[in-house]
């Protein structure tokens, strides 16, 4: 019987990963660890998602005690200050959490005999790339604190990987799809919410940036693969882009596809927007080669339909959702305004 520890399990991706691993590794022990910023951001949950874990710790990963890693087979490290707007405002915290604490957990994992370390990295490390789709060995161009923190962590955890401590850094495409803790500060989720609530999609950029996307359920399947991966399949340290070539889209293409799915939707593009340098297409040949049985099952239209059904089940009508708790930065602002969090995003009680 294997024991897994998942950090950041109470975020957007975590509940889906926990449920998937519960199904994929029956009889396993699953431990969740999360600071709890977004625990209240639930939608359509019949039960608290954490009922699917055996033990739940509420804890800041900056204060992670290595004793929790006793007898753990694999660490799935999702915890992070999770997007560019948050990273821009909380830059020091982003580096402390996303880089320093992540490397500390990896080092402690080695000491405690953990066998597998699965790191949730990001394709945002490519930043701005107008040339060919980016491969794993392409030049990196991280433009934000969030993206830089992912690069720094990859560099450092590469140094501690061994034949007995396999590290897999999954450079995920931009996440999308329904979750028990929905995020609407993700491009496709935002567009579908706009279409459902106001019949108008407002593109905040000029619509030209490229983004690769992946459904959160396919992210969970990739994590299962990384847990099962052996050294012969990629080496002791592996960085791999996770997604599919068919999911490389310009932002305006995403909006147009959503508009086709929801009748009567108008699209507005901010032609005066400052050019968004975060634009990159990504090559997924290596993931297809190494993980042929774990290729994404969801495509753009099935994910749009999934989101539409989810919003209907929520009876979601908030056209002002960009000011709601489903935008992660808004939740942090609320917790700060109420003095629940200090300047370092630590709980004050």
C-alpha positions as a printed NumPy array, in Angstrom:
array([[  0.   ,   0.   ,   0.   ],
       [  1.491,   3.341,  -1.092],
       [  1.282,   6.645,   0.744],
       [  1.009,   9.915,  -1.197],
       [  1.351,  13.465,   0.071],
       [ -0.296,  16.208,  -1.998],
       [  0.549,  19.824,  -1.228],
       [ -1.954,  22.47 ,  -2.303],
       [ -4.757,  19.934,  -2.448],
       [ -7.403,  22.55 ,  -1.585],
       [ -6.848,  24.659,  -4.68 ],
       [ -8.293,  24.404,  -8.176],
       [ -6.356,  21.354,  -9.371],
       [ -6.062,  19.507,  -6.054],
       [ -9.594,  18.12 ,  -5.62 ],
       [ -9.51 ,  16.63 ,  -9.122],
       [ -6.08 ,  15.079,  -8.528],
       [ -7.112,  13.593,  -5.177],
       [-10.239,  12.036,  -6.664],
       [ -8.279,  10.625,  -9.593],
       [ -5.563,   9.118,  -7.414],
       [ -8.165,   7.63 ,  -5.092],
       [ -9.593,   5.795,  -8.11 ],
       [ -6.227,   4.924,  -9.678],
       [ -4.498,   3.682,  -6.509],
       [ -7.193,   1.905,  -4.476],
       [ -6.137,   1.182,  -0.932],
       [ -3.501,   3.903,  -0.927],
       [ -3.132,   6.46 ,   1.857],
       [ -3.547,  10.038,   0.654],
       [ -2.409,  12.964,   2.781],
       [ -3.424,  16.506,   1.93 ],
       [ -1.548,  19.614,   3.013],
       [ -2.791,  23.115,   2.312],
       [ -2.693,  26.573,   3.873],
       [ -6.429,  26.979,   3.265],
       [ -6.654,  30.343,   1.47 ],
       [ -9.287,  29.056,  -0.95 ],
       [-10.987,  26.368,   1.102],
       [-14.305,  28.254,   1.054],
       [-14.363,  28.725,  -2.741],
       [-16.524,  25.655,  -3.342],
       [-19.017,  25.065,  -6.152],
       [-21.494,  22.219,  -6.642],
       [-19.749,  19.967,  -4.114],
       [-21.968,  17.262,  -2.663],
       [-19.277,  16.549,  -0.098],
       [-16.212,  18.4  ,   1.089],
       [-13.502,  17.309,  -1.389],
       [-11.121,  16.667,   1.502],
       [-13.302,  13.759,   2.546],
       [-11.39 ,  11.932,  -0.186],
       [ -8.095,  12.177,   1.717],
       [ -7.146,  10.094,   4.734],
       [ -5.427,  12.929,   6.598],
       [ -5.691,  16.671,   6.012],
       [ -3.109,  19.107,   7.365],
       [ -3.701,  22.848,   7.348],
       [ -0.197,  24.219,   7.085],
       [  2.053,  26.792,   5.441],
       [  4.609,  24.952,   3.29 ],
       [  7.179,  27.534,   4.399],
       [  6.977,  25.794,   7.79 ],
       [  6.854,  22.233,   6.526],
       [  8.038,  19.607,   9.063],
       [  9.883,  16.786,   7.343],
       [  8.431,  14.243,   9.786],
       [  5.253,  14.347,   7.685],
       [  7.206,  12.593,   4.934],
       [  7.728,   9.406,   6.95 ],
       [  6.863,   6.355,   4.804],
       [  5.601,   8.577,   1.951],
       [  6.18 ,   7.011,  -1.476],
       [  5.446,  10.054,  -3.646],
       [  5.045,  13.787,  -3.119],
       [  2.76 ,  15.609,  -5.547],
       [  3.742,  19.239,  -5.149],
       [  0.954,  21.544,  -6.34 ],
       [  1.173,  24.285,  -3.702],
       [  2.12 ,  27.68 ,  -5.123],
       [  1.234,  31.336,  -5.375],
       [ -0.513,  30.389,  -8.499],
       [ -0.708,  33.118, -11.111],
       [  0.933,  36.234, -12.524],
       [ -1.308,  38.896, -10.893],
       [ -0.717,  37.364,  -7.457],
       [  2.986,  37.056,  -8.16 ],
       [  3.226,  40.674,  -9.272],
       [  1.75 ,  41.954,  -5.997],
       [  3.312,  39.38 ,  -3.693],
       [  6.67 ,  38.928,  -5.403],
       [  8.75 ,  38.052,  -2.334],
       [  6.117,  35.627,  -1.08 ],
       [  6.009,  34.034,  -4.522],
       [  9.733,  33.298,  -4.443],
       [  9.579,  32.13 ,  -0.817],
       [  6.68 ,  29.745,  -1.454],
       [  7.179,  28.679,  -5.052],
       [ 10.956,  28.372,  -5.021],
       [ 12.563,  28.197,  -1.581],
       [  9.876,  26.16 ,   0.179],
       [  9.5  ,  23.844,  -2.813],
       [ 13.215,  23.041,  -2.871],
       [ 13.232,  22.526,   0.892],
       [ 10.398,  20.001,   0.603],
       [ 12.258,  18.168,  -2.163],
       [ 15.446,  18.014,  -0.064],
       [ 13.517,  16.773,   2.948],
       [ 11.885,  14.172,   0.724],
       [ 15.297,  12.774,  -0.199],
       [ 16.303,  12.584,   3.463],
       [ 13.087,  10.798,   4.402],
       [ 13.324,   8.161,   1.679],
       [ 10.548,   9.406,  -0.647],
       [ 10.84 ,   7.683,  -4.034],
       [  8.985,  10.028,  -6.407],
       [  8.638,  13.814,  -6.515],
       [  6.089,  15.217,  -8.955],
       [  6.418,  18.958,  -9.448],
       [  3.691,  21.094, -11.019],
       [  5.635,  23.455, -13.255],
       [  4.282,  25.572, -16.089],
       [  4.672,  26.276, -19.797],
       [  4.733,  29.95 , -18.818],
       [  8.512,  29.497, -18.424],
       [  8.716,  30.048, -22.207],
       [  7.357,  33.58 , -21.828],
       [  7.505,  35.151, -25.275],
       [  8.36 ,  32.924, -28.218],
       [  7.337,  33.872, -31.735],
       [  9.358,  31.147, -33.418],
       [  8.608,  27.431, -33.547],
       [  6.647,  25.72 , -30.757],
       [  8.794,  25.458, -27.646],
       [ 10.424,  22.164, -26.741],
       [ 11.802,  21.216, -23.349],
       [ 15.335,  22.2  , -24.388],
       [ 14.266,  25.505, -25.961],
       [ 15.552,  28.735, -24.472],
       [ 13.495,  29.812, -21.483],
       [ 12.198,  33.36 , -21.207],
       [ 10.218,  33.684, -17.948],
       [  8.643,  37.135, -17.761],
       [  6.958,  37.111, -14.353],
       [  7.798,  36.219, -10.759],
       [  5.546,  33.168, -11.066],
       [  7.314,  31.866, -14.178],
       [ 10.779,  32.665, -12.815],
       [ 10.008,  30.816,  -9.584],
       [  9.186,  27.711, -11.604],
       [ 12.49 ,  27.913, -13.495],
       [ 14.514,  28.404, -10.307],
       [ 12.84 ,  25.406,  -8.692],
       [ 13.466,  23.161, -11.697],
       [ 17.161,  24.082, -11.638],
       [ 17.522,  23.266,  -7.948],
       [ 15.514,  20.05 ,  -7.811],
       [ 17.44 ,  18.732, -10.807],
       [ 20.547,  18.785,  -8.593],
       [ 19.059,  16.478,  -5.972],
       [ 17.411,  13.853,  -8.193],
       [ 18.934,  10.363,  -7.97 ],
       [ 18.148,   6.882,  -9.208],
       [ 16.345,   6.376,  -5.89 ],
       [ 14.583,   9.761,  -5.952],
       [ 12.937,  10.314,  -9.315],
       [ 11.826,  13.881, -10.045],
       [  9.304,  14.722, -12.749],
       [  8.668,  18.375, -13.546],
       [  5.409,  18.648, -15.433],
       [  5.316,  21.867, -17.433],
       [  1.563,  22.145, -17.608],
       [ -0.351,  24.069, -20.222],
       [ -2.867,  26.634, -18.983],
       [ -5.488,  24.809, -16.93 ],
       [ -9.205,  24.888, -17.705],
       [-12.39 ,  22.98 , -16.912],
       [-14.651,  22.454, -13.908],
       [-13.421,  21.812, -10.392],
       [-14.878,  21.7  ,  -6.9  ],
       [-12.959,  24.945,  -6.317],
       [-13.517,  26.796,  -9.554],
       [-11.142,  29.483, -10.784],
       [-12.385,  32.126, -13.187],
       [ -9.032,  33.88 , -13.603],
       [ -8.087,  31.311, -16.261],
       [ -8.671,  32.32 , -19.859],
       [-11.129,  29.672, -21.081],
       [-13.06 ,  29.528, -17.804],
       [-13.332,  33.322, -17.913],
       [-14.66 ,  33.361, -21.481],
       [-17.329,  30.744, -20.808],
       [-18.417,  32.603, -17.666],
       [-18.657,  35.821, -19.691],
       [-20.742,  34.107, -22.355],
       [-23.127,  32.488, -19.869],
       [-23.699,  35.541, -17.684],
       [-23.676,  38.515, -20.076],
       [-23.595,  37.157, -23.632],
       [-20.471,  39.232, -24.127],
       [-16.85 ,  38.105, -24.042],
       [-14.449,  40.885, -23.142],
       [-10.889,  40.086, -24.201],
       [ -8.577,  42.173, -22.055],
       [ -5.671,  41.839, -24.519],
       [ -5.595,  42.348, -28.296],
       [ -6.429,  38.654, -28.692],
       [ -3.241,  37.647, -30.499],
       [ -1.221,  35.871, -27.75 ],
       [ -0.839,  32.114, -28.053],
       [ -1.662,  29.767, -25.179],
       [ -1.581,  25.987, -24.864],
       [ -4.451,  24.642, -22.741],
       [ -5.229,  21.446, -20.84 ],
       [ -8.301,  20.202, -19.001],
       [ -7.691,  19.803, -15.269],
       [ -8.787,  16.158, -15.461],
       [ -6.032,  15.469, -17.978],
       [ -3.589,  17.165, -15.607],
       [ -4.567,  14.591, -12.986],
       [ -3.92 ,  11.747, -15.44 ],
       [ -0.465,  13.166, -16.215],
       [  0.297,  13.216, -12.501],
       [ -0.675,   9.539, -12.26 ],
       [  1.784,   8.813, -15.07 ],
       [  4.548,  10.76 , -13.314],
       [  4.006,   8.755, -10.12 ],
       [  4.294,   5.51 , -12.045],
       [  7.215,   6.635, -14.22 ],
       [ 10.474,   4.698, -13.852],
       [ 13.998,   5.965, -14.49 ],
       [ 14.217,   4.049, -17.772],
       [ 11.408,   6.246, -19.069],
       [ 12.943,   9.698, -18.983],
       [ 15.784,   9.493, -16.46 ],
       [ 16.204,  10.461, -12.814],
       [ 15.159,  14.065, -13.554],
       [ 12.652,  14.788, -16.281],
       [ 11.168,  18.041, -17.509],
       [  8.264,  17.509, -19.879],
       [  5.663,  19.738, -21.51 ],
       [  2.182,  18.428, -20.701],
       [ -0.655,  19.033, -23.136],
       [ -1.3  ,  18.398, -26.824],
       [ -0.372,  20.168, -30.042],
       [ -4.054,  20.554, -30.951],
       [ -4.578,  22.721, -27.843],
       [ -2.33 ,  25.596, -28.999],
       [ -4.709,  28.514, -29.552],
       [ -4.638,  32.258, -29.91 ],
       [ -6.76 ,  33.943, -27.251],
       [ -9.174,  35.325, -29.863],
       [ -9.682,  31.794, -31.257],
       [-10.759,  30.614, -27.812],
       [-13.295,  33.437, -27.595],
       [-14.641,  32.686, -31.071],
       [-15.096,  28.994, -30.243],
       [-16.969,  29.833, -27.035],
       [-19.178,  32.266, -28.974],
       [-20.132,  29.478, -31.37 ],
       [-21.153,  27.281, -28.445],
       [-23.261,  29.955, -26.739],
       [-25.704,  31.62 , -29.177],
       [-25.938,  35.394, -29.264],
       [-22.535,  36.164, -27.793],
       [-20.62 ,  39.285, -28.841],
       [-16.848,  39.513, -28.6  ],
       [-15.037,  42.73 , -27.732],
       [-11.289,  42.991, -28.161],
       [ -9.25 ,  45.654, -26.411],
       [ -7.365,  46.922, -29.448],
       [ -5.677,  49.567, -27.312],
       [ -4.322,  47.061, -24.818],
       [ -0.628,  47.014, -24.07 ],
       [  0.896,  44.129, -25.992],
       [  0.919,  40.967, -23.897],
       [  4.396,  39.461, -24.202],
       [  3.249,  36.184, -22.651],
       [  2.723,  34.39 , -25.939],
       [  4.029,  30.956, -26.825],
       [  3.139,  27.798, -28.688],
       [  4.387,  24.55 , -27.201],
       [  5.564,  21.237, -28.644],
       [  4.356,  18.088, -26.848],
       [  6.277,  15.415, -28.764],
       [  8.2  ,  14.23 , -25.704],
       [  5.06 ,  13.78 , -23.603],
       [  3.46 ,  11.852, -26.457],
       [  6.557,   9.641, -26.712],
       [  6.961,   8.924, -22.995],
       [  3.314,   8.867, -21.904],
       [  1.439,   7.435, -24.859],
       [ -1.263,   5.93 , -22.62 ],
       [ -1.868,   9.218, -20.795],
       [ -2.499,  11.637, -23.632],
       [ -5.208,  14.267, -23.083],
       [ -8.74 ,  12.956, -23.6  ],
       [-10.52 ,  16.295, -23.49 ],
       [-10.571,  18.767, -26.361],
       [-11.633,  22.408, -26.491],
       [-15.306,  21.833, -27.269],
       [-15.813,  19.073, -24.707],
       [-14.256,  21.322, -22.07 ],
       [-16.467,  24.257, -23.053],
       [-19.5  ,  21.982, -22.776],
       [-18.29 ,  20.745, -19.379],
       [-17.969,  24.326, -18.136],
       [-21.387,  25.294, -19.511],
       [-23.019,  22.361, -17.737],
       [-21.187,  23.237, -14.539],
       [-22.348,  26.849, -14.67 ],
       [-25.932,  25.748, -15.303],
       [-25.782,  23.437, -12.291],
       [-24.517,  26.388, -10.229],
       [-27.282,  28.611, -11.602],
       [-24.401,  30.979, -12.241],
       [-25.602,  34.47 , -13.199],
       [-22.99 ,  36.829, -11.773],
       [-21.938,  39.039, -14.691],
       [-19.606,  40.855, -12.286],
       [-17.72 ,  37.64 , -11.468],
       [-14.344,  39.281, -12.13 ],
       [-14.859,  40.947,  -8.748],
       [-15.855,  37.681,  -7.032],
       [-14.11 ,  35.089,  -4.874],
       [-13.566,  32.949,  -7.976],
       [-10.714,  35.296,  -8.872],
       [ -7.872,  34.182,  -6.632],
       [ -6.386,  37.644,  -6.165],
       [ -9.766,  38.923,  -4.935],
       [ -9.847,  36.257,  -2.25 ],
       [ -6.384,  37.182,  -1.017],
       [ -7.383,  40.853,  -0.983],
       [-10.465,  40.026,   1.089],
       [ -8.408,  38.025,   3.591],
       [ -5.848,  40.833,   3.805],
       [ -8.533,  43.523,   4.226],
       [-10.084,  41.529,   7.071],
       [ -6.63 ,  41.223,   8.681],
       [ -6.799,  37.449,   8.478],
       [ -3.498,  37.483,   6.557],
       [ -0.43 ,  39.637,   7.095],
       [  1.879,  41.134,   4.446],
       [  3.638,  37.784,   4.023],
       [  0.306,  35.984,   3.488],
       [  0.591,  34.209,   6.834],
       [ -2.498,  33.625,   8.953],
       [ -2.648,  36.123,  11.805],
       [ -4.289,  33.828,  14.356]])
